[in-house]
Amino acid sequence: EVQLVESGGGLVQAGGSLRLSCAASGFTFDDYAIGWFRQAPGKEREGVSCISSSDGSTYYADSVKGRFTISSDNAKNTVYLQMNSLKPGDTGVYYCAAFTPPLNVWAVVAGRVECYWGQGTQVTVSS
């Protein structure tokens, strides 16, 4: 059974930091890319960042470049998202997803590739 378990969300003031974790099981980790997606109330789900488990290549949305860092610990089948300099616009439910490469977040959001989703973790950034 595929499982993606997110943790690390919470409430933080603007300018603060959080680190999200996504622990994966039930599939061959190296065969999939792992990504973080977020959804704010009334908005569509968007791709934030993702990483290829096989070669370590990464993608970042323009809105988070320079503030967020994605990393992978393949020995633990876990992907992290370090979020610094958080802004109120970063507020939303953050979902971890495992999907077939390449790092095409738009294909993931559109449901065009095989994808497994976690249950989500709430991130709230207060001003």
N, CA, C and O of each residue as an XYZ file, in Angstrom:
508
protein
N       0.847     -1.200      0.000
C       0.000      0.000      0.000
C       0.881      1.248      0.000
O       1.760      1.403      0.848
N       0.635      2.119     -0.949
C       1.383      3.371     -1.018
C       0.931      4.305      0.103
O      -0.263      4.519      0.312
N       1.897      4.846      0.805
C       1.592      5.822      1.853
C       2.549      6.997      1.764
O       3.758      6.823      1.611
N       2.001      8.174      1.861
C       2.780      9.405      1.946
C       2.265     10.147      3.170
O       1.098     10.536      3.214
N       3.109     10.343      4.146
C       2.693     10.949      5.402
C       3.447     12.257      5.594
O       4.667     12.273      5.755
N       2.694     13.356      5.573
C       3.296     14.674      5.753
C       3.292     15.067      7.233
O       2.427     14.648      8.002
N       4.259     15.865      7.601
C       4.308     16.432      8.943
C       5.082     17.736      8.889
O       5.786     18.019      7.920
N       4.941     18.526      9.947
C       5.730     19.749     10.067
C       4.977     21.043      9.822
O       5.545     22.125      9.972
N       3.708     20.951      9.447
C       2.952     22.174      9.254
C       2.651     22.873     10.572
O       2.930     22.342     11.647
N       2.084     24.056     10.478
C       1.734     24.790     11.692
C       1.474     26.241     11.408
O       1.325     26.660     10.260
N       1.422     27.010     12.492
C       1.186     28.446     12.431
C       2.502     29.168     12.702
O       3.198     28.873     13.674
N       2.829     30.105     11.838
C       4.085     30.844     11.989
C       3.862     32.292     11.558
O       3.008     32.577     10.719
N       4.625     33.183     12.132
C       4.535     34.584     11.724
C       5.308     34.813     10.429
O       6.240     34.077     10.103
N       4.906     35.837      9.709
C       5.615     36.192      8.482
C       7.099     36.397      8.781
O       7.475     37.007      9.782
N       7.925     35.867      7.883
C       9.365     35.912      8.084
C       9.928     34.688      8.770
O      11.143     34.491      8.804
N       9.052     33.867      9.317
C       9.482     32.670     10.025
C       9.767     31.506      9.092
O       9.727     31.638      7.868
N      10.057     30.358      9.705
C      10.439     29.167      8.943
C       9.671     27.941      9.434
O       9.253     27.861     10.589
N       9.504     27.010      8.534
C       8.953     25.697      8.851
C       9.666     24.675      7.971
O      10.141     24.994      6.881
N       9.730     23.431      8.470
C      10.251     22.348      7.645
C       9.203     21.257      7.570
O       8.792     20.691      8.583
N       8.779     20.973      6.345
C       7.827     19.897      6.108
C       8.579     18.613      5.786
O       9.644     18.633      5.168
N       8.005     17.502      6.218
C       8.567     16.187      5.904
C       7.510     15.334      5.233
O       6.322     15.436      5.541
N       7.951     14.496      4.319
C       7.067     13.551      3.650
C       7.736     12.183      3.693
O       8.743     11.951      3.025
N       7.170     11.289      4.482
C       7.698      9.940      4.603
C       6.930      9.021      3.668
O       5.706      8.918      3.755
N       7.647      8.357      2.778
C       7.024      7.542      1.739
C       7.254      6.063      1.990
O       8.298      5.665      2.506
N       6.272      5.250      1.624
C       6.406      3.797      1.718
C       5.460      3.143      0.727
O       4.510      3.762      0.248
N       5.739      1.871      0.427
C       4.839      1.105     -0.426
C       5.146      1.161     -1.902
O       4.394      0.624     -2.715
N       6.260      1.815     -2.267
C       6.636      1.852     -3.678
C       8.152      2.023     -3.758
O       8.807      2.323     -2.760
N       8.693      1.830     -4.949
C      10.135      1.976     -5.146
C      10.468      3.456     -5.250
O      10.175      4.103     -6.256
N      11.076      3.975     -4.211
C      11.284      5.411     -4.063
C      12.028      6.006     -5.249
O      11.672      7.083     -5.729
N      13.054      5.316     -5.724
C      13.882      5.855     -6.794
C      13.150      5.958     -8.133
O      13.624      6.643     -9.040
N      12.026      5.300     -8.269
C      11.301      5.302     -9.541
C      10.373      6.505     -9.692
O       9.794      6.722    -10.757
N      10.237      7.277     -8.630
C       9.270      8.364     -8.632
C       9.923      9.698     -8.290
O      10.959      9.761     -7.629
N       9.288     10.747     -8.759
C       9.593     12.091     -8.280
C       8.659     12.382     -7.107
O       7.537     11.879     -7.044
N       9.142     13.191     -6.199
C       8.339     13.592     -5.038
C       8.180     15.099     -5.081
O       9.150     15.834     -5.264
N       6.967     15.544     -4.914
C       6.731     16.978     -4.986
C       5.847     17.484     -3.867
O       5.124     16.729     -3.217
N       5.929     18.786     -3.667
C       5.061     19.484     -2.721
C       4.133     20.392     -3.519
O       4.571     21.155     -4.380
N       2.866     20.293     -3.218
C       1.836     21.092     -3.836
C       1.058     21.775     -2.724
O       0.992     21.266     -1.605
N       0.476     22.910     -3.023
C      -0.306     23.584     -1.993
C      -1.617     24.082     -2.586
O      -1.742     24.315     -3.788
N      -2.578     24.233     -1.696
C      -3.881     24.724     -2.109
C      -4.395     25.687     -1.053
O      -4.579     25.316      0.106
N      -4.622     26.917     -1.462
C      -5.188     27.922     -0.584
C      -6.702     27.941     -0.780
O      -7.198     27.525     -1.827
N      -7.432     28.418      0.216
C      -8.895     28.471      0.092
C      -9.324     29.236     -1.150
O      -8.869     30.354     -1.392
N     -10.198     28.626     -1.931
C     -10.712     29.283     -3.116
C      -9.779     29.291     -4.310
O     -10.104     29.869     -5.348
N      -8.629     28.659     -4.177
C      -7.650     28.641     -5.270
C      -7.387     27.215     -5.732
O      -7.683     26.254     -5.022
N      -6.833     27.093     -6.922
C      -6.479     25.784     -7.443
C      -5.175     25.303     -6.796
O      -4.359     26.096     -6.326
N      -5.014     23.999     -6.790
C      -3.783     23.410     -6.285
C      -2.640     23.787     -7.228
O      -2.801     23.778     -8.449
N      -1.502     24.113     -6.657
C      -0.348     24.504     -7.458
C       0.901     23.774     -7.007
O       1.056     23.421     -5.837
N       1.786     23.557     -7.965
C       3.054     22.924     -7.652
C       4.011     23.915     -7.018
O       4.186     25.022     -7.529
N       4.629     23.536     -5.920
C       5.560     24.393     -5.188
C       7.003     23.987     -5.496
O       7.823     24.821     -5.883
N       7.295     22.728     -5.325
C       8.656     22.246     -5.550
C       8.621     20.739     -5.683
O       7.753     20.079     -5.113
N       9.570     20.191     -6.438
C       9.660     18.743     -6.529
C      11.097     18.325     -6.813
O      11.934     19.129     -7.223
N      11.354     17.041     -6.581
C      12.707     16.515     -6.712
C      12.653     15.125     -7.309
O      11.775     14.322     -6.993
N      13.611     14.861     -8.178
C      13.734     13.520     -8.732
C      14.518     12.657     -7.753
O      15.634     13.006     -7.369
N      13.943     11.546     -7.355
C      14.619     10.668     -6.401
C      15.834      9.987     -7.018
O      16.744      9.567     -6.303
N      15.851      9.878     -8.325
C      16.940      9.144     -8.982
C      18.165     10.007     -9.243
O      19.293      9.558     -9.039
N      17.951     11.264     -9.699
C      19.119     12.078    -10.029
C      19.212     13.380     -9.249
O      20.161     14.141     -9.436
N      18.250     13.648     -8.384
C      18.314     14.826     -7.537
C      17.961     16.135     -8.199
O      18.077     17.190     -7.576
N      17.530     16.095     -9.460
C      17.134     17.348    -10.106
C      15.911     17.916     -9.403
O      15.105     17.181     -8.833
N      15.788     19.235     -9.452
C      14.728     19.897     -8.701
C      13.979     20.918     -9.549
O      14.450     21.366    -10.595
N      12.807     21.264     -9.061
C      11.979     22.318     -9.642
C      11.446     23.177     -8.490
O      11.097     22.670     -7.424
N      11.395     24.479     -8.734
C      10.782     25.409     -7.787
C       9.854     26.356     -8.541
O      10.192     26.836     -9.623
N       8.707     26.615     -7.975
C       7.854     27.665     -8.504
C       8.547     29.012     -8.309
O       9.279     29.205     -7.338
N       8.314     29.932     -9.227
C       8.959     31.245     -9.124
C       8.673     31.917     -7.787
O       9.523     32.624     -7.247
N       7.484     31.695     -7.262
C       7.072     32.378     -6.034
C       7.853     31.934     -4.809
O       7.823     32.613     -3.782
N       8.550     30.809     -4.894
C       9.269     30.297     -3.711
C      10.777     30.209     -3.927
O      11.515     29.879     -2.999
N      11.237     30.498     -5.135
C      12.677     30.421     -5.409
C      13.444     31.328     -4.465
O      13.066     32.478     -4.241
N      14.523     30.796     -3.918
C      15.349     31.560     -2.995
C      14.874     31.507     -1.560
O      15.592     31.930     -0.655
N      13.671     30.992     -1.336
C      13.135     30.904      0.034
C      12.930     29.462      0.480
O      13.113     29.145      1.655
N      12.554     28.596     -0.441
C      12.279     27.190     -0.114
C      13.398     26.317     -0.674
O      13.982     26.615     -1.716
N      13.681     25.235      0.045
C      14.670     24.260     -0.417
C      14.114     22.859     -0.230
O      13.680     22.492      0.862
N      14.131     22.083     -1.303
C      13.670     20.704     -1.227
C      14.890     19.792     -1.171
O      15.905     20.051     -1.817
N      14.772     18.714     -0.384
C      15.864     17.752     -0.286
C      15.278     16.364     -0.067
O      14.127     16.203      0.337
N      16.105     15.379     -0.346
C      15.642     13.995     -0.253
C      16.664     13.157      0.502
O      17.865     13.242      0.248
N      16.173     12.352      1.428
C      17.001     11.365      2.113
C      16.542      9.999      1.621
O      15.594      9.423      2.155
N      17.219      9.490      0.605
C      16.778      8.242     -0.008
C      16.887      7.056      0.936
O      16.144      6.085      0.795
N      17.797      7.120      1.891
C      17.928      6.023      2.857
C      16.695      5.927      3.749
O      16.356      4.851      4.241
N      16.028      7.062      3.954
C      14.840      7.094      4.812
C      13.552      7.214      4.008
O      12.464      7.279      4.581
N      13.670      7.245      2.668
C      12.491      7.444      1.810
C      11.690      8.657      2.262
O      10.464      8.609      2.369
N      12.399      9.731      2.522
C      11.763     10.936      3.053
C      12.233     12.152      2.265
O      13.410     12.278      1.926
N      11.300     13.030      1.986
C      11.595     14.295      1.306
C      11.220     15.432      2.245
O      10.200     15.389      2.932
N      12.068     16.445      2.255
C      11.863     17.597      3.126
C      11.651     18.864      2.296
O      12.159     18.986      1.181
N      10.905     19.787      2.855
C      10.771     21.115      2.257
C      11.064     22.129      3.344
O      10.252     22.345      4.243
N      12.230     22.749      3.256
C      12.587     23.816      4.186
C      12.036     25.120      3.654
O      12.373     25.540      2.547
N      11.196     25.756      4.434
C      10.528     26.983      4.012
C      10.994     28.130      4.908
O      10.723     28.141      6.108
N      11.685     29.075      4.323
C      12.177     30.243      5.043
C      11.509     31.504      4.521
O      10.908     31.510      3.447
N      11.624     32.564      5.295
C      11.049     33.865      4.906
C       9.600     33.711      4.459
O       9.201     34.216      3.410
N       8.843     33.023      5.254
C       7.457     32.742      4.887
C       6.627     34.011      4.824
O       6.831     34.965      5.574
N       5.675     33.977      3.888
C       4.782     35.109      3.665
C       3.331     34.660      3.851
O       3.032     33.472      3.730
N       2.443     35.587      4.142
C       1.029     35.195      4.253
C       0.515     34.478      3.000
O      -0.356     33.614      3.102
N       1.034     34.819      1.841
C       0.633     34.167      0.598
C       1.058     32.720      0.500
O       0.625     32.011     -0.408
N       1.903     32.262      1.422
C       2.299     30.852      1.450
C       1.290     29.983      2.201
O       1.419     28.759      2.239
N       0.305     30.615      2.784
C      -0.704     29.884      3.551
C      -1.479     28.914      2.669
O      -1.846     29.244      1.541
N      -1.725     27.724      3.188
C      -2.498     26.738      2.458
C      -2.276     25.351      3.016
O      -1.499     25.158      3.950
N      -2.962     24.393      2.436
C      -2.712     22.992      2.758
C      -1.624     22.494      1.812
O      -1.741     22.610      0.592
N      -0.582     21.947      2.387
C       0.547     21.443      1.606
C       0.431     19.930      1.486
O       0.316     19.213      2.480
N       0.463     19.471      0.254
C       0.334     18.048     -0.034
C       1.639     17.516     -0.613
O       2.287     18.170     -1.431
N       2.001     16.349     -0.183
C       3.118     15.623     -0.774
C       2.555     14.681     -1.839
O       1.494     14.084     -1.656
N       3.272     14.559     -2.939
C       2.825     13.681     -4.009
C       4.009     12.921     -4.593
O       5.100     13.470     -4.743
N       3.783     11.674     -4.915
C       4.763     10.861     -5.636
C       4.211     10.634     -7.032
O       3.080     10.176     -7.194
N       5.008     10.952     -8.034
C       4.503     10.855     -9.397
C       5.611     10.412    -10.332
O       6.799     10.509    -10.022
N       5.182      9.918    -11.497
C       6.161      9.448    -12.468
C       6.860     10.641    -13.105
O       6.214     11.626    -13.463
N       8.172     10.554    -13.245
C       8.929     11.638    -13.879
C       8.469     11.853    -15.317
O       7.844     10.964    -15.895
N       8.765     13.022    -15.915
C       9.656     14.082    -15.452
C       9.003     15.019    -14.450
O       7.876     14.782    -14.015
N       9.705     16.080    -14.084
C       9.232     17.018    -13.080
C       8.260     18.007    -13.712
O       8.573     19.185    -13.884
N       7.093     17.513    -14.048
C       6.076     18.330    -14.700
C       4.910     18.521    -13.743
O       3.979     17.716    -13.719
N       4.965     19.584    -12.959
C       3.939     19.783    -11.930
C       2.573     20.052    -12.549
O       1.544     19.741    -11.951
N       2.564     20.627    -13.739
C       1.289     20.942    -14.380
C       0.579     19.653    -14.790
O      -0.645     19.560    -14.693
N       1.342     18.660    -15.248
C       0.754     17.366    -15.595
C       0.199     16.674    -14.358
O      -0.815     15.981    -14.426
N       0.869     16.867    -13.230
C       0.398     16.272    -11.978
C      -0.923     16.904    -11.565
O      -1.884     16.201    -11.253
N      -0.965     18.225    -11.564
C      -2.183     18.923    -11.159
C      -3.334     18.586    -12.090
O      -4.482     18.501    -11.655
N      -3.035     18.392    -13.374
C      -4.080     18.082    -14.353
C      -4.496     16.622    -14.317
O      -5.424     16.221    -15.020
N      -3.812     15.819    -13.498
C      -4.172     14.410    -13.405
C      -3.740     13.581    -14.591
O      -4.352     12.552    -14.877
N      -2.700     14.002    -15.289
C      -2.279     13.331    -16.508
C      -1.170     12.318    -16.295
O      -0.759     11.649    -17.243
N      -0.680     12.192    -15.080
C       0.359     11.198    -14.789
C      -0.044     10.411    -13.557
O      -0.852     10.859    -12.743
N       0.541      9.222    -13.441
C       0.307      8.410    -12.243
C       0.803      9.180    -11.030
O       1.932      9.671    -11.023
N      -0.027      9.286    -10.012
C       0.326     10.115     -8.866
C      -0.339      9.587     -7.607
O      -1.495      9.164     -7.617
N       0.422      9.624     -6.531
C      -0.112      9.274     -5.215
C      -0.013     10.514     -4.330
O       0.969     11.252     -4.393
N      -1.034     10.737     -3.507
C      -1.101     11.939     -2.687
C      -1.104     11.607     -1.202
O      -1.645     10.584     -0.780
N      -0.499     12.474     -0.428
C      -0.625     12.409      1.014
C      -1.898     13.111      1.453
O      -2.669     13.602      0.629
N      -2.108     13.152      2.772
C      -3.357     13.701      3.300
C      -3.303     15.217      3.468
O      -4.336     15.862      3.644
N      -2.103     15.781      3.414
C      -1.955     17.225      3.518
C      -1.647     17.689      4.927
O      -2.023     17.049      5.909
N      -0.956     18.813      5.005
C      -0.663     19.439      6.295
C      -0.874     20.939      6.152
O      -0.471     21.535      5.153
N      -1.504     21.543      7.145
C      -1.859     22.954      7.073
C      -0.661     23.830      7.439
O       0.016     23.606      8.442
N      -0.422     24.831      6.595
C       0.571     25.862      6.882
C      -0.152     27.199      6.905
O      -0.805     27.578      5.933
N      -0.033     27.905      8.012
C      -0.668     29.205      8.145
C       0.389     30.234      8.522
O       1.083     30.089      9.528
N       0.500     31.269      7.706
C       1.469     32.333      7.954
C       0.699     33.600      8.276
O      -0.051     34.112      7.445
N       0.888     34.097      9.473
C       0.185     35.304      9.909
C       1.026     36.548      9.616
O       2.257     36.510      9.630
N       0.328     37.640      9.353
C       1.045     38.891      9.043
C       1.359     39.694     10.278
O       1.956     40.766     10.183
